[in-house]
Amino acid sequence: MLFRSHLLKWEARVHPLRQLFWECTLRCNLHCRHCGSDCTASALTPDMPYEDFEKVLLRIKEVYDSRDILVIFSGGEPLMRKDLADCGRRVQELGFPWGLVSNGYFMTPQKALELLKAGMRAATISLDGLEEGHDWMRGVPGSFARADEAIRYLASVSFLGFDVVTCVTQKNFGQLNQIKEYLIAAEVKAWRIFTVFPVGRGATEPELQLTPGQYRELMEFIVACRKEGRIKASYGCEGFLGPYEGKVRDHLFSCQAGLSIASVRIDGSISGCTSIRSSFGQGNIYKDDFVDVWENRFGIFRDHTPFKTGPCAACRWWKKCQGNGMHLRGENGELLLCNLEKLL
Amino acid sequence: MKKAFVRLLCLLLGLNVFTACYGPYRGPDQMDPEQIEQELKDLQEQEENQGEPEEEPESSEQE
């Protein structure tokens, strides 16, 4: 794209906050093989009290238009919190639209209705296969049935921004067409596909990673889905894709962490998105002013030049890729994964 | 109007400032609040007609 590098610099300078993740709990009822955060049912770290997060929202509201910022409850599994609907209601009262990312296990129709009444306007449910494959991946029998119920219910709500997210691995790679047909039958409009990145449990099970051949096939599958038009398939933010840029997403790749996306982690640390290593934390809500941090820090998120080392140093795609997604970097900024290598 | 123009411009230029990246995408902006209210009422009626008990997570107390 002509002048794209200039536009990216402009975007970094303007950095309009559009999505704010709140890692409201680390507790999770499932035991997913690919989990990047190693959650457990009784995490040692306590949930963050809503009042602590609300102080951040009140401060943000003083400076920005709250209607422009989507607050997303993430975890862990956010529905492990009994007070989630109350939290949502209070977020809505402050004028912020809100949504959540969930495994769907506790998203019964009753719970979904309670959340919708509390102002939920966006939701993502994870589904990693049909019954056998999903339950295997999620580590708990019956997970598919629960996710299925949640998906069918939420897909029927016209005012909800709803999508299903699927992690593609060796296990479900051969079932993509069946999963697609299932989602279409469930009247799901949007399907976001991603692949495992080597962090948390995802790093210890290399068989979850696709081979380069499978990865290319996956890209072709998404391209074909998009051409077919029966469901809006797209690839998640797992980095720059070279020849597939513009073909598998609605936009060209740029890591939005720190440009339009921020997060408040369970310990109060302020970062880009919740998948990024903790060493990239830019401050903490318990000692820093969020708006000051958002406006004046986040330097590495807005200028990736220090990442131009190792395999990126001489890469001909640097200008367009800008060092890949921030969550694909290790504690010291080293590149953990470059999916583009699988496509060249 | 100005916001819509900037949004359109960004989309045309390939910038994803206004689109979801990792989390869910926003619901429709222009939805009529009355229409939402009516749909919620319909969902409530549907729920009351079915009347199944709700299941809560076992360990959902805030720690």
Contacts between the chains, C-beta under 8 A, distances in Angstrom:
chain1	res1	chain2	res2	distance
A	1	B	13	6.8
A	1	B	14	4.8
A	4	B	13	7.6
A	4	B	14	6.5
A	7	B	13	5.7
A	7	B	14	7.8
A	7	B	15	5.9
A	8	B	15	7.8
A	11	B	15	5.8
A	11	B	17	6.2
A	16	B	17	6.1
A	18	B	17	6.7
A	18	B	18	6.5
A	19	B	20	7.1
A	19	B	21	7.2
A	19	B	22	7.8
A	19	B	23	5.9
A	21	B	22	7.8
A	21	B	23	6.5
A	27	B	59	7.1
A	27	B	63	7.4
A	29	B	57	6.0
A	41	B	59	6.1
A	42	B	59	6.2
A	42	B	63	7.3
A	43	B	63	7.6
A	46	B	62	7.3
A	46	B	63	4.3
A	47	B	62	4.9
A	47	B	63	5.8
A	49	B	62	7.5
A	70	B	23	7.5
A	70	B	24	7.9
A	70	B	26	5.4
A	72	B	23	4.3
A	72	B	24	6.6
A	74	B	23	7.1
A	79	B	57	6.6
A	79	B	60	8.0
A	80	B	57	5.3
A	80	B	59	7.3
A	80	B	60	5.6
A	81	B	60	6.6
A	81	B	62	6.6
A	82	B	56	6.9
A	82	B	57	7.6
A	82	B	60	4.2
A	82	B	61	6.5
A	82	B	62	6.9
A	83	B	62	6.6
A	97	B	26	6.2
A	97	B	27	7.4
A	99	B	23	6.8
A	99	B	24	4.4
A	99	B	26	7.6
A	100	B	24	7.4
A	101	B	23	5.7
A	101	B	24	6.5
A	106	B	55	7.1
A	106	B	56	7.2
A	106	B	57	5.4
A	108	B	52	7.9
A	108	B	54	5.7
A	108	B	55	6.1
A	109	B	47	6.0
A	109	B	50	7.4
A	109	B	52	7.8
A	110	B	47	6.3
A	110	B	52	7.3
A	110	B	54	4.0
A	111	B	54	6.4
A	113	B	40	7.7
A	113	B	43	5.4
A	113	B	44	6.5
A	113	B	47	5.6
A	116	B	40	6.2
A	116	B	43	7.0
A	117	B	40	6.1
A	121	B	26	6.9
A	121	B	27	4.2
A	122	B	23	7.6
A	122	B	24	4.0
A	122	B	25	6.5
A	122	B	26	5.5
A	122	B	27	5.6
A	123	B	24	5.5
A	124	B	23	6.4
A	124	B	24	4.1
A	157	B	39	7.0
A	157	B	43	7.3
A	158	B	28	7.9
A	158	B	31	7.8
A	158	B	39	6.3
A	159	B	27	5.6
A	159	B	28	6.4
A	159	B	31	4.6
A	159	B	35	7.3
A	159	B	36	4.8
A	159	B	39	6.3
A	160	B	27	5.3
A	161	B	24	5.8
A	161	B	25	4.9
A	161	B	26	4.9
A	161	B	27	3.6
A	161	B	28	7.3
A	162	B	24	7.1
A	162	B	27	7.8
A	163	B	24	6.1
A	163	B	25	6.4
A	190	B	25	7.0
A	236	B	21	8.0
A	236	B	22	7.0
A	237	B	21	4.7
A	237	B	22	5.7
A	246	B	14	7.6
A	250	B	16	7.7
A	250	B	19	6.1
A	251	B	11	7.3
A	251	B	14	6.0
A	251	B	15	7.1
A	251	B	16	3.7
A	251	B	19	5.6
A	252	B	14	3.9
A	252	B	15	7.8
A	252	B	16	7.3
A	254	B	15	7.2
A	254	B	16	6.4
A	255	B	21	7.9
A	256	B	16	6.3
A	256	B	17	7.6
A	256	B	21	4.5
A	257	B	21	7.9
A	259	B	17	7.3
A	260	B	16	8.0
A	260	B	17	5.3
A	260	B	18	7.8
A	260	B	21	7.8
A	261	B	21	6.1
A	261	B	22	7.1
A	273	B	21	7.4
A	273	B	22	5.1
A	274	B	22	8.0
A	275	B	22	6.8
